[in-house]
Amino acid sequence: MRFTYFVSVLVGLLFIAGCSPSAFISREAKSNILHTTELENAHVGIAVYDASTNKSLYQYQSNKYFIPASNTKLFSCYAALKYLGDSITGIYYREDDTAIYLLPSGDPTFLHSDYSRQPVMNFLKSSNKKLYITDKNWRDNPLGFGWSWDDYNSDYMAERSALPVFGNVIRWTQERDTTQKNIGGEFNNPVSIYSIPELNWKVRFSTEPNNSMFYVRRKKEENEFMISEGKEQKKTQDVPFITNGVQSAIELIQDSVGRPINLITTGVINKPFSSSIKSQPLDSLLAPMMHRSDNFFAEQCLLMVSQQLLGYMSSAKVIDTLLKSDFRELPEIPRWVDGSGLSRYNLFSPEDFVWLLNKMKAEFGMERLKHILPTGGTGTLSNFFRDGNGFLFAKTGTLSGQVALSGFLYTKKNKLLIFSILVSNHNGSAAAIRKRTEAFLQKLRDQY
């Protein structure tokens, strides 16, 4: 009798253990992620944390390092939320009876097409005083450590700078007049090609015949652009320009300002710039940064935080400062080299991201984070988690061979889970891996 009772208790305990959250998640991770053809040769790390009970539910290689791609933006986002205030500083300045002296802030919204309201430009145009600018606070490189040099012509790799203008890209547009057709049915009317902003830089047109696509390529080391006319009715391409410190920005804006802007390096620049102009609400920058995974916004956010904390712009120095202060209690010490995640030198663990997201929730609140992070069916999640609108809020990350997803998941029982799933060195389809991740998270939501 006693033996029968013991066996019954043991069976009951085994049943409970088998149904525990960690056992369930482990089973689903194996069936949906770990033991799948898409990921059988990849490296995978998973961490799932119950924010309702402050307990870890599941860990699989969660303390290992992975290339996080754009999940790196979560760290830049935290820094911006912590140190940039409610509104972005658009420019620092001081003035006397005859002149205004400007110190750039790194604000990426200046003359950016997303923002119709431009307080800094309005300020510059409001006075007839002479304008002087210095970039004495710039102590960085235009391209990040470990960025792929051959992506220089791609819009996702705009140069970083102290005085960004127009998102540090030239927007080229080809428009074809389609009001008439020839006998063969092909549009035969003239093509209009123009740029925003207008340029005084070198522009050449390709003489190669039979170009089928409109395309613009900049010389690698010079602001000279080669244009190939295409057959499209209308097409737009954004091409990064070489910033040359603040020189290119000055050339692009002084006609709009209505008078010269003079670069100075000595003298009055050593006096304090005690006044400033605010430009945009901070969250109006962070939401598009996270929703479309905007590399340029993320890099400039980190540089603006550097300006705020250190008095100059250096991504390396501000990263070191943050790792020794706000992020000193990270589970694993990461290798963090840029603000966007473009660099493959970045190395973080899933536990790092769960720790960070929990910290963000505690300090800034879920309601604010829900606005900043994309939810299912929106932003970079537009093709995934379409049934997850309103209960999944997460940041994607994608580089060749790397897939990442870290964020918050509300379950059907209204528990809040924090998760991070990092995949490195896969040789398949990123979309297929995201589908596997989607199935795994859906199981978690249904179970809890």
C-alpha positions, 0 to 999 in steps of 0.5 A: 500500500505504501509502495503504491502511494509512493508510485502515485506521488512520484507519477504526479510529481513527474507529470507536474514537472513535465508540464512546467513552463521550462519543460513546455518551452523547451519542448516547443523550442526544440520542435519549432526552432532548434531541431528544424532544417532551417537551423540545424547548422546554425548557432541559436540562443534563447532566453525567456523571462516572466516579468510578472514573477521576475523569474527566468522560464527558459534558457538555451545558450542564453549566455553565449555571444551572438552578432545581434544586428539591429537588436543593437538599436535597443541599447541606443534607444535606452541611452536616448530615452535616458539622456536626451530629454523630451525634445531633441536639441537641434543646435547650440549657439551663442550670439553677440551684436553682429554674429551667431556662433553655432555648435552642432548637436548631431540632430538627424532630423534637420531638414529630414523629409520626415519632419515638416517643422524645422525650428533650427532652419527658422532660427537661422533665417530669422536674423541677418547676423553673420553665421559662424559654425565650428565642429570642434565637438566632433571626435568620430569617423563618418563610417562605423567600426567594422562597417562594410566599405562596399555598401557606401552607396546604399541608403542604409549606410549614410555617413555619421556627422556633427551636422546632418542635413537631409538625412545625409543622403541625396534623393534622386528621382526619375519621372517619365512623361507618360501622356503619349505613346508611340506605335510600339507602346513604349513611352517615348517622351522626355525624362526628368531627373532631379535631386533633393536638395539641388546640387552644385556637385559633379553629375554625369550621365551614363552613355551605356545603351539599353539601361533598364533601371534607373540607378545612381552611383556616387564615386567612393571618395568624392561627391560625384554622381553617375546617373543611369536612366531607366525605363521606369515611369517613376523611381526614387533612390537615396544615395549617401553623400560624403559629409567632409565634416560639416563642409558638405552640410554648409554647401547644401543649406546656405542658399536656403539660409540666405547668407554664408555660413563660415567654418571657424576653428579658433577664437570665439569657439572656446567660449560656452554655447549656452543657448540652444534650439529644440527641434523635435519631440524625442519619441518622434525620432525613436519610433521611426528609428525602431519601426523601420530600423533606421541605422542613421537615426540610431547612430546619431542618437548615440552621438547626441547622447555622447554630446550630452554626457561628454561634451563632444561626439564619440561613439566609442567613448560614450559606449565605454561610459555607458557600459561602466555606468548604466549597463555595468550590471549586464549579465555578460560584458558585450562587445559593443561598437556602434549604435545601429548594429551594422557592424559584425563586431558587435557581440551580445547575449540573449540574457543581455537583451532580456536584462535591458528590456526589463530595465527599460520597462522599469524605467520608462514604462510599457505604454511608452515602449509600446509606442516606440517598438513595432508590434505585429504586422507593423514596421519591420514586423509587417510580414510577421506576427500579423495576429500579434498586433497589440500583444507582441512588441519587439525589435528585429535584427537581420544581417546575412547569416544573422537573425535576431528578435528581442522584445515583449510578449503578452500571453492570453492569461495577460502575463508579460514575457520578455524574450530574446532569440538570436541566431548566428551563422545560418545559411538559409532564409531569414524569412523561414527562420522568422516563421519558426520564431513566430510559431514558437512565440505563438505557442508561448502566448497560447500556453500562458 
